[in-house]
Amino acid sequence: MNRTYRNVVNRLSPTSQFPPLKSSIESLCNAKRLTEALRLAFNNPIEADYTIYSNIIQLCIDLKAHKQGHLVHSHLITIGFPSNVHLGTKLIIFYTMSGDMVSARKIFDKLPERNVVSWTALLSGYSQNGDSQEALNVFVAMRREGVRANQFTYGSVLRACTSVSCINLGKQIQGCIQKSRFVGNLYVQSALVNFNSKCGEMEDAFCVFESMAERDLISWNVMISGYAFRVYNIDAFLLFRWMFRQVLEGKMECSKKFVMVFTICLMVLLAFGNAGVLAAEAPAPSPTMESAGVTLFVPLLMAVIASMAAVFF
């Protein structure tokens, strides 16, 4: 029966599909009516093609419908549905979302062909589920296969490098990015800022940050928190002042996300407090340095707090 089914599918051309079934299931998926979409697809297995099942699996991903996603996969195995890179990638994403990396890897290994999307889905799955080392292994294997990374691949592998403090590989990846067309991509640049900042490479992090044509709140937060964590208190505060000035001048969309801005401000305050704690345990700084730091920091801090009160309250 499986052979007969495959022969029927292979004879079908794109123009000989059944639009009513496709359009009906697509409409049900758009309306988030998963149960009805499943019933219609399961009752018409010969008419269904990979795009129909891909839409259903995507809905399972969106709704975090683990049970229904497993049913779809079991159904595909039962009817002997031929493997396909697009459908297989959707299943990989579904299983990574469910935290089942064993099943995700089995599907990946059985794909008749793999593209950058399927490689990235597996890599991101390992990274998101806490297995950063295996994510790095997947990236290395992908490069050996000659598959070129995209912006999402770079973002995921840099997160993995950050998680395990793999500075050497991260720097190699940064070199690859600088030679690629993604060097100016906001998503990749943010990942580079995060990697360098959390690995203590603040000069490199600031170089990338300064070169960004556009900066979102996450990038600002990563840089400021990086300076604060490394106890570069004045740098953290001056960067915070720069960010807030961008907001006041309308050069950066904030949407009055006061919670995040307040979190950054609080982090700077904590950093200044931590400096006092560290100073108590370290040799006393020179009076000139100490007075200069306080003289610079306190008035600016009061000015920013006053400005924030005027804008947000």
Backbone hydrogen bonds, N-H to C=O, Kabsch-Sander energy under -0.5 kcal/mol:
donor,donor_aa,acceptor,acceptor_aa,energy
5,Y,1,M,-2.4
6,R,2,N,-2.3
7,N,3,R,-2.2
8,V,4,T,-2.1
9,V,5,Y,-2.5
10,N,6,R,-2.7
11,R,7,N,-1.6
12,L,8,V,-0.9
12,L,9,V,-0.6
16,S,13,S,-1.7
17,Q,14,P,-0.7
21,L,18,F,-0.6
22,K,18,F,-2.0
23,S,19,P,-3.5
24,S,20,P,-2.2
25,I,21,L,-2.6
26,E,22,K,-2.7
27,S,23,S,-2.3
28,L,24,S,-2.2
29,C,25,I,-2.6
30,N,26,E,-2.4
31,A,27,S,-1.6
32,K,29,C,-1.5
33,R,28,L,-2.9
34,L,32,K,-1.3
37,A,33,R,-1.8
38,L,34,L,-2.6
39,R,35,T,-2.2
40,L,36,E,-2.2
41,A,37,A,-2.1
42,F,38,L,-2.9
43,N,39,R,-1.8
44,N,41,A,-0.8
48,A,44,N,-1.3
52,I,49,D,-0.6
53,Y,49,D,-1.7
54,S,50,Y,-2.4
55,N,51,T,-2.0
56,I,52,I,-1.8
57,I,53,Y,-2.7
58,Q,54,S,-2.3
59,L,55,N,-1.8
60,C,56,I,-2.1
61,I,57,I,-2.2
62,D,58,Q,-2.7
63,L,59,L,-2.6
64,K,60,C,-0.6
64,K,61,I,-0.7
65,A,60,C,-2.4
66,H,64,K,-1.5
69,G,65,A,-2.0
70,H,66,H,-2.2
71,L,67,K,-1.8
72,V,68,Q,-2.2
73,H,69,G,-2.1
74,S,70,H,-2.6
75,H,71,L,-2.5
76,L,72,V,-2.3
77,I,73,H,-1.9
78,T,74,S,-2.4
79,I,75,H,-2.2
80,G,77,I,-0.7
81,F,76,L,-2.5
88,G,84,N,-3.2
89,T,85,V,-2.0
90,K,86,H,-1.7
91,L,87,L,-2.1
92,I,88,G,-2.2
93,I,89,T,-2.4
94,F,90,K,-2.3
95,Y,91,L,-2.6
96,T,92,I,-2.4
97,M,93,I,-2.2
98,S,94,F,-1.5
99,G,95,Y,-0.5
99,G,96,T,-0.8
100,D,95,Y,-2.5
101,M,99,G,-1.2
104,A,100,D,-1.7
105,R,101,M,-2.3
106,K,102,V,-2.0
107,I,103,S,-2.2
108,F,104,A,-2.2
109,D,105,R,-2.7
110,K,106,K,-1.2
111,L,107,I,-0.6
111,L,108,F,-1.2
119,W,115,N,-2.2
120,T,116,V,-2.3
121,A,117,V,-2.3
122,L,118,S,-1.9
123,L,119,W,-2.6
124,S,120,T,-3.1
125,G,121,A,-1.8
126,Y,122,L,-2.1
127,S,123,L,-2.2
128,Q,124,S,-3.0
129,N,125,G,-1.7
130,G,127,S,-1.2
131,D,126,Y,-2.4
132,S,130,G,-1.0
135,A,131,D,-1.6
136,L,132,S,-2.1
137,N,133,Q,-1.9
138,V,134,E,-2.3
139,F,135,A,-1.9
140,V,136,L,-2.3
141,A,137,N,-2.4
142,M,138,V,-2.5
143,R,139,F,-2.1
144,R,140,V,-2.0
145,E,141,A,-1.5
146,G,143,R,-1.2
147,V,142,M,-2.0
154,Y,150,N,-2.3
155,G,151,Q,-2.1
156,S,152,F,-2.2
157,V,153,T,-2.6
158,L,154,Y,-2.2
159,R,155,G,-1.6
160,A,156,S,-1.8
161,C,157,V,-2.4
162,T,158,L,-2.4
163,S,159,R,-2.2
164,V,160,A,-1.7
165,S,162,T,-0.7
166,C,161,C,-2.4
167,I,165,S,-1.6
170,G,166,C,-1.9
171,K,167,I,-2.6
172,Q,168,N,-1.8
173,I,169,L,-2.6
174,Q,170,G,-2.3
175,G,171,K,-2.0
176,C,172,Q,-1.9
177,I,173,I,-2.5
178,Q,174,Q,-2.1
179,K,175,G,-0.8
179,K,176,C,-0.6
180,S,177,I,-1.6
183,V,180,S,-1.0
185,N,182,F,-1.6
189,Q,185,N,-2.9
190,S,186,L,-2.5
191,A,187,Y,-1.6
192,L,188,V,-2.2
193,V,189,Q,-2.6
194,N,190,S,-2.4
195,F,191,A,-2.6
196,N,192,L,-2.7
197,S,193,V,-2.4
198,K,194,N,-2.4
199,C,195,F,-1.4
200,G,197,S,-1.3
201,E,196,N,-2.5
202,M,200,G,-1.5
205,A,201,E,-2.3
206,F,202,M,-2.6
207,C,203,E,-2.0
208,V,204,D,-2.1
209,F,205,A,-2.6
210,E,206,F,-3.1
211,S,207,C,-1.3
212,M,208,V,-0.7
212,M,209,F,-1.0
220,W,216,D,-1.9
221,N,217,L,-2.7
222,V,218,I,-2.6
223,M,219,S,-2.2
224,I,220,W,-2.8
225,S,221,N,-2.7
226,G,222,V,-2.0
227,Y,223,M,-2.3
228,A,224,I,-2.6
229,F,225,S,-2.8
230,R,226,G,-1.7
231,V,228,A,-1.3
232,Y,227,Y,-3.3
233,N,231,V,-1.2
236,A,232,Y,-2.4
237,F,233,N,-2.4
238,L,234,I,-2.9
239,L,235,D,-2.1
240,F,236,A,-1.9
241,R,237,F,-2.7
242,W,238,L,-2.2
243,M,239,L,-2.4
244,F,240,F,-2.6
245,R,241,R,-2.2
246,Q,242,W,-1.8
247,V,243,M,-1.7
248,L,244,F,-2.4
249,E,245,R,-2.2
250,G,247,V,-1.2
251,K,246,Q,-2.2
252,M,246,Q,-1.0
257,K,254,C,-1.4
258,F,256,K,-2.8
261,V,257,K,-1.9
262,F,258,F,-3.2
263,T,259,V,-2.2
264,I,260,M,-2.3
265,C,261,V,-2.5
266,L,262,F,-2.9
267,M,263,T,-2.2
268,V,264,I,-2.1
269,L,265,C,-2.3
270,L,266,L,-2.7
271,A,267,M,-2.4
272,F,268,V,-2.3
273,G,269,L,-2.1
274,N,270,L,-3.0
275,A,271,A,-1.9
276,G,272,F,-1.2
277,V,273,G,-1.6
278,L,274,N,-2.9
279,A,275,A,-2.3
280,A,276,G,-1.4
281,E,277,V,-0.8
281,E,278,L,-0.7
282,A,278,L,-1.0
290,E,286,S,-2.4
291,S,287,P,-2.6
292,A,288,T,-2.1
293,G,289,M,-2.4
294,V,290,E,-2.2
295,T,291,S,-2.8
296,L,292,A,-2.2
297,F,293,G,-2.6
298,V,294,V,-2.2
300,L,296,L,-1.1
301,L,297,F,-2.6
302,M,298,V,-2.4
303,A,299,P,-2.3
304,V,300,L,-2.5
305,I,301,L,-2.3
306,A,302,M,-2.2
307,S,303,A,-2.2
308,M,304,V,-2.7
309,A,305,I,-2.3
310,A,306,A,-2.0
311,V,307,S,-2.0
312,F,308,M,-2.9
313,F,309,A,-1.5
